[in-house]
Structures are given as C-alpha cells and as structure tokens.
Amino acid sequence: MSSIFCETSKYLMIIFFALYAWECFSVFQSRSKDRQDAIFRRQNLWMFLLHFNGYMVLFDQTENPKIFIFYGAQVVFFLIIISSYRLLYEKSAQLLVNNMCMLMAVGFLILSRLSYEKSIRQFTIAVGSMILALGIPFLIQKIRFIRNLTWLYAGIGLFALAAVAVLGRTSYGAKLSYSIAGITIQPSEFVKIIFVFFVAGMLRQTKDLKQVALTTVVAAAHVIILVLSKDLGGALIFFVVYLVMLYVATGNLFYFIGGLAAGSGAAAIAYRLFAHVRVRVVAWQDPLSVIDKEGYQICQSLFAIGTGGWFGTGLNQGMPEKIPKVEQDVVFSAISEELGGIFALCLIMVCMSCFLMFLNIAMQLKDGFYKLVALGLGTTYGFQVFLTIGGVIKFIPSTGVTLPLISYGGSSLFGTIVIFAIIQGFYILREREGKQNGQKSAKNTAKEKKLFRE
C-alpha cells in the first residue's frame, strides 16, 4: 500500500506543479485584475496541495512524527508571507510572492528528504530573512538617498570580499566563507546586491568615457578578488552582471564586445594559472574518464537525472545521497531523480517567469537608477539559475553556485529573499507612480472638459 501511495503521489505532484507553472505565464496574458487574482488564488491552491502531498509521502516513508510539526510550521509561514504582502502592500506583485513561496516549498521538501537537520536550519534562516525583508519595500519608497551612497557600496563590497580572500576557509579549492561566532557567512551573496547598487549609482550620473573607465576599474577589482579566492562562479556572475548593466546604460555595443573579449582572455589565463579551473574543465569535457576523481560529482549527477526519467523514482526512492554536496550545488539532480524530468522542467519555467517579471519591472521603471538596479538584480538571479542548472546537466563546466531559494545555504537564501524584496519595492513604487499619473491625467482631462463647456 505504501508503494502505491508513493507512486500515485509523484504523478499528483507533477500535475500540481505543471498547473502552477502554466499559471505563471497565463497571468501575463490576462489584463483583468479579477482574473489575475483568480489565477493567483489557484497558484496558492496548487502550491499547498503539492506541499501537502510531498510531506505526506515523506511521513509515510520515514514514519517520523516531527515531519508533521515541520510541515505545519511551513504552512503557517507561507500563509503569513502571502497575507502580509496583501495587507501591507496593496500594490505588491503577487506572482513574485507566489513564486518565492513555491520555490522555497520545493526547497524545504527536497532538503527534508536529503537531510532533516539541514532543512530545519534552512527554514529558520528563511523565517528570519522574511522578517527583515518585509520592511524593504517600505524603505524603497521612503528612502531616496540610497542612490547617493555609491562609494560606500564599493568600499563595503571590496572590504568584505578581501576579508574572505585573506581569512576565509578553503572548501573544494575555493575560499568562499568565514565563520563568526559559529555562524558561517558567504559575503559574496550580499556583496553582489550592493555591487549592483554601486554600478547603477555610477552609471546614472554620467556615461562618459572617464566615468565608465572608473566604474570598470572598481568592478574589475571585485572580480579579481573573487578570482584570487578561486570563487570562479561568483566572479563570473559579477562580470556578466556588470557587462549587461554597462551595455544597457550606455547603449555602446563596443563596450559589450570588448568586455566579452576581455572576459574570454581572462578565462584562458585563469585556465593556465589555476589547477582548480583545469579540474572543472576536465570534469566537464569527459567526466567518465576521471570518474574516480574530478568527474565523480558530475557523473553521479547525470546518473541521477537519467535514473529519474520523465516521472521520477518517487520521494525517498532514489539515491541522491551518492552525489557529493547534493544539498548545495547539485540539488537540481536530486529533484530530477526523485520528482522527475517534467517536474524539473516546470521548476525551470517558474524560475524563468521570475526572471521575466524582473525584466518587465525594470523596463517599466522611469527612474534610471532604479531601472538599472532592477536589471542588475534580475540578471544576477537569472544567470545564477543558468550557471547552477547548466553545470548540473553538463551544459557548461560546474561553477559551484547554488540554486536560488532551493539549495541549502543560509547566505544564498537570505540574499535571494532580499533581491525579491527589493524588486517588490520597485514594483510597488511603479504601480503607485502610475496611479498618481493616472489621477493627474484624469484631473487635467476634467479641467479641459470644463473649460471647453465654458
């Protein structure tokens, strides 16, 4: 009976997630506010059904009564998030709220299957992060001097990254984090946010060659420190984000092509200088030839994805624990193995809808500083998803970055929640400005009609 329940549940979870992912894109086609609200309510329904189904399977497989308590705490958490945004911010982007909750729900579910203790820690960090993040949209609307702190952003960012390069602990050949009072912190997850604010602040002032050169030097300093720390995934994210922001701000194709050429040259130099880079390239080119060493993780990742097929083996029915660091870098493989390829594709669609929403908000913002910040944060999120999934499926060499809101990692989770909160603030600001402009336009029209009648 237990095996029948597990088998049936995996198909139900795929159906629920597919319906949710479909609604992510159907909402863009709807212009009616009532219809959009109905779509958001259906998304909440699919999310809670998937969430309930998954935890019932885990309880059935493990018979751990703590699973019920943990599940209940998560339900309360998600209900508070959804209701808080509706009550505190009438103009909030409900799609972003729903997607954030759905991605965290999938993350908590797969982490509970892989490591119950780590899922508890992840949930605790999520609660603390949301308490802080709920106030960010309010601050975005009230505090306007954030655009004037350009060099403060650069100073804090460079100091934090340099501290890791000097004091950080080495993990898998790279210096990524350090511990304070027993708490492990990965500063690059926070610095990439203030880095975007720095670039936006510099390029909003003037776009002449001197300003671009100065901005490039400081941006290059960030990237060089990350390369020296052997945090190649972080360095690549900073580089691409800067390149995209520079091109959009200036519209100069020469900067973009020149940046790509410089980046390609730097990658070739890094390949020759760092054994850490060569190991990852070898593992990407032919992982089976080095399966006992460098290629072990990527081989196990591909085996897991192939074993899962389209419909998965079912929760707690696969062997994702054979993959090193599966909760962090390779969690997408665990999801593909036990929940199936269709579920994994739906996950990509949800992440893509978040990215499209970020870009949509950026394009509609009138303030140049906010527009660049929204673009930079959207690029950060989208490119990180690409690096993570691309590395897992052997499309590109593995970079060791986490899957936002899903992978285990407190710094990554907190940083991504902050990014979503900042984008929410921009969306609310845009909606309120649009409403005020509409009211002014209506008043002007009424005055014109009155004068015409007179």
N, C-alpha and C positions, 0 to 999 in steps of 0.2 A: 504493500500500500504506500509506503514511504517513497519508493522509487517512482510510482505512478504520479504521486503528488509533485515530486521534483520535476519530472518530465513535463507534466502539464503546465507547471508554473513558469518554466523557461519560455514556453510559447506565449503565455499571457504577458510576461514582462516585455517580450519583443513587440507584441501588439500595442501595449500601452505606450512604449517608448516611440514606436513608429507613429502613432496618432499624435503624440506630443510634438514630435519633430515636424510633422505635417502642419500643425497649427502654428509653428514658429514662422513659417513662410506664408501661410494663408492670411495671417494678420496684416501683412504688408499690402495685400490686395483689397482689404476692406477699408472703406472711408467712414463708415458709420461707427460712431462711438459706442452705441448699444451693441452692435455686432462684435466689435473688438472686445468689449467687456465680457461678452458671452464666450468668446474664444479663450480669454484668459481664465475664466472660471473652469472651462473644460480642461485646460492645461493643468490647473491645480488638481482636478479630479484624476487625470492620468498619472500625475506625479505621485499622489498619495496612494493610488492603487498599486503602482509599481513598487513603491517603497514598502508598503504593507506585505505585498506578495513576496518580495525578496527576503524580508526578515522572518516571515513565517517559514520559508524554506530553511533558513539558517537555524531557526529553533528546532525544526523537525530533524535536521541533520546532526546538530550538536547537543540538543536537549539541555542547553544552558539557560536557566531561567533569567539570568542577567540580560539576555538578549531582549526580552520583553521590556524591561525597565529602560534599557538604552534606546529601544525603538520609540517608546513613549516620550522620552526626553527630546528626541529628534522631531517628532510630530509637533510638540509644543513649540520648539524652536522655530520651525518653518512657519507655523501659524502666526507667531509673534512677528517674524520678519515681514510676511505678506500684509498683515493687518497694520503694522507700524508704518509702512510706506504709504498705505492707503489713507491712514489717519493723519500722519504728519505732513505728507507731501501729496496733495491732491493731484498735482500735475506730473507725478513720477512716471517713468517708463516701466509699465507693468511687465512687459516682455523681458526686460533685463532682470527684474526681480525674480520672475518665474524661472528663467534660465539659470540664474545664480543658485537658486534653491534646488533645482533639478540636478545640476552638476554636482553640488555638494551631497545630495542624497545618493547619487550613484557612487561618489567617492566614499562616503561613510559605509555604504553597503559592501563594496568590494574590500575596503580595509577591514571591516568586521569579519569578513571571511578569511582574509590573509593573516591579520593579527588583531585580536580584540583589544589588547592593551594600547596599541598604536591608534586604533580608531577612537578610543576614549580620549587620548591626548589630542588627537586632531579635532574632535568635537569641542573639547574645552577651549582650544585656541579659536575655533570658529565663533563660539559664543562671545568670548572677549573681543574679538575683532569686530563683530557686528555691533556690539555696544558702542564702540568707538566710531565705527563707520556711519552709523545712523545720523550722527551730527554733522558729517562732512557736507552733504548737500546744503544744509542751512548756512554753513560757513562760506561756501562758494558764493552764495547770494549776498552775504553781508560784508565779506572781507574782500576789498578790491586791491589792496596794496601787495597782494601776493605776486603780482606781475613785476614789482619793483625790487624783488629780493634776488635778482639774477645771480650775483656773485656769491651770495650766501649759499645758494643751491650748489654752485660749483665747489665752493670750499668744503662744505659738509660732505659732498659726494666723494671728492678726491681723498679727503682725510679718512673716511670710512673704508674705502677700498684699499688705501695704503696700509691701514691698520691690519687688514686681513692678510695682505701680502707679507707683512712683517711678523705678525703674531698669530696668524691663523693656523689651524691644524690641517695637515695634509690628509686628503681622503681620495683614494684611487688616483693618485698622482697630481691632484689639484688642491690648492688652498682655497676653500670656499667659505669657511665659517670659523667663528671662535666662540668660546663659552664665557658667559658672565653669570656668576652665582649659580652655576649648574644649568643655565639656560643657553642652548645653542642658537646662535643668531647668524644668518647669512645676509650680510649687509647689501649685497648686490641686488637683492629682491626689492629693497627700499630705495636704493640709490637710483635704480632705473626710472623710478617715478619722478624724483627731483631732477634727474638728468633731463627728462622731457621738459620740465618747467624751465630749466636753465636755457635749453636750446630755444624754446618758444620765446622766452624773455629777451634773448639776444637778437633773434631774427625779426621780432616785431618792431624793434627800434629803428633799424635801418638795414638795408640789404646790399650795401656797397661792398667792394672787394675787401677793404680793411676789416669790416665787421665780420664778414664771412671767414676770413683768414683767422681772426682771433677766436671765433667760435670753434673753428675746425681744430685749432691747436689744443684748446681745452677739452674738446670731445675726444681727440686723439689720446690725450693724457689718460682719460678714463679707460679707453680701450687698451692702451699699453700696460697699465697697471693690472688689468684683468688677464692679459696675455702672460705677463710675468708671474701671476698667481696660477697660471695654467687653467683658468676658468674660461675655456675657449667658447663654450656655449653662451656665457654671459657677454663675452667680448663681441661675439657675432651679433647678438641682439642689440647691443648698444650701437654698433657700427651701422646696421641696417636701419634702425630707427632714425639715427642722425641723417643718413643719406636720404631717406624718404622725406623727412621734415625739411631738409635743406632744399630739395628739389621743389616741393610744393610751395615753400615760402618764396623762393626766388624765381621759379619757372625756368631756370637755366639748365638745359639738357647737358651742357658741358660739365657742370659740377657733378651730375649724376653719373655720366660715363667715366669721368676722371676718377670719381670715388670707387666705382666698380673695378677699374683698372688697378688702383692703388690697393684695394682690398684683395684682389687676386694675387698681386705681387706679395703682399704681406702674408697671405696664406701659404704661398710657395716657400717663403723664408721660414715661416713657423714650422712647416713640414720638415725642413732640414735641421732646424735648431733644436726642436723638442721631440724626444723619443715618445712622449705622451701622445703627440699628434700622429706620429707614424704608426703607433699601435692601433689607434682607432681607424686609420685609413686601411691598414691591412685587414682588420676585422671586418670592415665594410666590403672590401674588394672580394675576398674569398674566405668567409668565416669558417667554412668546413676544413680548410687546410690548417687552421690554427684553433680547432675546436677545443683542444685541451687547455688552451691558454687565452689569448686575446679574443678569440671568436666564440668563447663559451656562452657569454650572455646573449649575443645576437642570435646564435644558433638555437638556444633554448627558447628565445622569444619567437622565432619563426616556427619552431616545432609546436609551440603552444597555439599560435594563430592557426596553423594548419590542422591541428587536432580538433580545435573548436568548430571548424567549418562554418556554415551559414547560421546554424541554430545553437551551437554551443554544447558543451557537455552537461551543463546544469551547475548551479551553485554548489560548491563543495564537492564536485565530482571530477574536477580536473587536477592537474599537478603544477600549478603556477609557482609553488614554493621552490621548484627546481631552478627558477631564474634568479640570479643574484640581484639584489636591490629591487625586487619586483614591486615593492610598495611605492618606490620613488620614481626611478627613471622609466620603468617598463610596465607600469600599471595598465597601460592600454592592452598589452599582450594578455594579461590575466583576465581582463574584461572580454577580450575576443575569444579566449579559450572557453570560459565558463558561460558567458552570456551570448556568444555567437557573433559572426561577422555582420549580420543585419543590425544587431544591437550596436556594434561598434560603428557602423556607417551612420546610424541615427545620432550617435554621440558626436561624430564629426559634423553632422548637419546642425546640431544645436550650437556647437562652438562657432560654426560659420555664421549662424544667424546673429550671434553676439557680435562678431566682427563686423558684419554688415550694418548692424544697429549703431555701432561705434562710429563707423564712417558716415552713416546717414546723419547722425547728430553733428559730427564735425563739419559736414558740408553746409548745414543749415544755420550754423552759428555765425553771427555777424562780426563779433569781436575777433580780431586777428589773433590775439594771444590765446584766447580760449579755443579757437579753431585749431591752432597748431598743437595745443596740449591734447585735445581730444583725438586728433590724428595720430600723435605720437603714442599715446596710451593704447589706442586701437591697434596700431602697428605692433607695439610690444606684445599685446595679447595674441594677436593673430599669428605673428611669426614664432612665438614660443610654442603655440599649439602645433604649428608646422614642423618645427625642429623636433619636438617630442615624438610625434606620430611618425614623421619621416624617418627618424633614427630607428624606431622600433620595427618598422616594416622593411628596413634596409634600402630605403629610397635614397637616403643620404647617410654619411657617417654619423654615428651617435655623438651627441654633444653633451649628454648628461643633464639636460634641463628637465624640469618637472612639468606634468600636465596640469594646467591651472585649475584649481578648485577640486581636483580629484586625487592627485598624487599626495602621498604623505610628505609633510614638510610644513612646519608652522610658519616660517618666514614667507614661503611661497603663498600659502593660503591667506595670510594677513595682507600681503602686498596686493594680491588679486582682488580681494574684497575691497580694499581701499581704491583700486582702479575703478571698479564698478561703481563705488560711491561717488567718486569724482565725476564720472560720466553722467551719473544720475543728476548731480548738481548742475551740470551744463544743460542737460535736457530740461530740467525744471526751469532754469533761467531762460532758456529759449522759448518755452511754452508761455511763460509769464510775459516776456517781451512781446511775443506775438499777440497775446491777448490785449496788452496795453495799446499796441499799434492798431489793432482792430477797433478798439474803443475810440481811439483818436480819429481814425478814419470815419467811423460812424458819426461822430460828433461833427466833423467837418462837412460830411455829406448833408447832415441835418441842417447845418447853418447855411449851406449853399441853397438848399431847397427853400429855406425860409426867406433868404434874400431874393430868390427868384420869384416867389409868390408876391413879395412886397413890390 
